[in-house]
Amino acid sequence: MWFASQRGATRLSAELHAMRAHFPGFRLFKLPGGRLAWRGWLRVRGGRTYQVSAELPDRYPNEAPKLHVLSPALVGGCPHRYVDGSLCVYLNRWNPDRDTVVQTIANATDWLRHYQTWRRTGEWSR
């Protein structure tokens, strides 16, 4: 696993610290097969609370985390999701030297705000 190397362990330690500071309600879990995922609840200003998962792929940080809304279920046909149902939250291509899980979770909050607007108006604004 990526976090078994010294470089990976250093990255994981830095991200643990940053997540505790910015999203203290999120917890890190080891999934079957050894992958890691952050799970927690996001409350969107003026809206609902959503349980979100950010799964770190085997190639992390060279590959972006996959974000899923676990609860409540998203409405079918909602835009800005990949074929696997994960959220499309990256305005630009993922950059492992710049991007972090903290930024990904912040992007999920923005995505959920747009989702709520889409539910009300039928339009997705950026």
Buried (B, 14 or more C-beta within 10 A) or exposed (E): BBBEEEEBEEBBEEBEEBBEEBBEEBEBEEEEEEBBBBBBEBEBEEBEEBEBBBBBBEEBBEEBBBBBBEEEEBEEEBEEBEEEEBBEBBEEEBEEEEBBBBBBBBBBBEBBBBBBBBEEEEEEEE
